[in-house]
């Protein structure tokens, strides 16, 4: 018996289905959004070395004058990376906060992440 599913059809179906990650239904991975964690909030001079992604290079004079930056930890191609972003007036971020960061735009605000749902097993009485 011959299968009605041709390899070309299967390949086309897989390509059309596509893979994407959309965090909380609105922060699309393809648009540059990543899950991150705030690991440091310091003056520019106190951030020791250049990071994988550093917005201090292209920061506006306003942010450079304020001289406060946030160091974030996130994953890029399954590897841990750090990104330095300006600490904006609307950023209420603190060290250890979980956020979304748009790695393609230094001017995008940090978005607080919802706490992940924790699995709670049912206990027998």
N, C-alpha and C positions, 0 to 999 in steps of 0.2 A: 504494500500500500504506500502510495506516494503522498508526502506531506504537502498540504496546500500553502504552507508558509515558506515562501522563497527567501533566500538569504538577503536579497535586495530589499524586499518588503520589510524584513526585520530590522535591517540597518536604517531604512528610512523612518520607521516608527520610532526607533531609539533616538535618532537625530531630532525628530520633531518634538519628542517628549521633553528633551533638554533637562538640564539639572540647574537648579538655582536655590539659593538660600535667601530667604526673606525673614529678617528678624522682627518679631512681634507684628508681622503683617505689613510693615511699612518701611523698613530699613534694608534695602536690597544690596546684597553682596556685590552684584555687578556694578552698582553705582559707587562702590568704594567703602561701604559701611562694614566695620569690623567690631567684634566684641573685644573690649579692652578693660584693663584694670589700672587705676591711678596708683602709681608707685612712688611718686615724688612731686612736690610742689615747691619750687625754689626760684631764686633769682638766677638769671642767665649765667652769671659767673660761677655759681655754685653747682651747676650741672657739668660734671667733670669732663666728659669727652663727647665728641660728635656721636650722634645716634644713627641708627639705620635710616630714620626719616626725621628730619629736623626742620621745623618751620621757623626757627630763628633766622635762617638764611633769607627768607622772603617775608619776614614779619613787617607789618606797617609801622611807621614811626610812632603811632599811638601805642602799640603793644611793646615796642622797644623801650619807650620812655617809662612805661609801667614796670618793665623788667621782671615780670613774674611769669613763669612757664610751668607747664605740667608735663611730667614724663609718664608715658603710658606704656604698658606692656600688652602686646597682642601677638597673634600668630600670623605668619606669612609663609605660605607653602609648607605648612606644618612645622615651621621653625619659629622659636620665640624671637620677637623683634621689639625694639623700643622706638617710640615716636615722641618728639617734643612738640608741644602745641602751646600757643599763647593762653594764658589764664585770663579769660574774658570776664567782664563785670557781671555777666549773667551766669557764669559758671560757679555753682555752689559746691564744686567737687572737693572731696577730701581724700587723703591717702587711704587706700584700700577700697574705694568706691568702684563699682562695676558700671561701665558706661559703654555707649556705642560711639565710635569715632569714624569720621569720613576721611580715609587716608588719602583721598584724591583732592582734598580742599582744606587748606590751612585755616580758612576763615569760618568753617562750619562749627557750630557749637557742639559741645559734648552732650549726649543724650543719656540720662540715667537709665540703666537697665532694670527691668523688673526682676525680682528675685526668682531664680528657677524653682519650679515646683519640686518639692522633695517627696520622694516615695515614702509613704507611711504604711507599713504592712498592717493588715487586720489582725488583731489579737483575739485569740479564742478566749472566751470567758469560762 
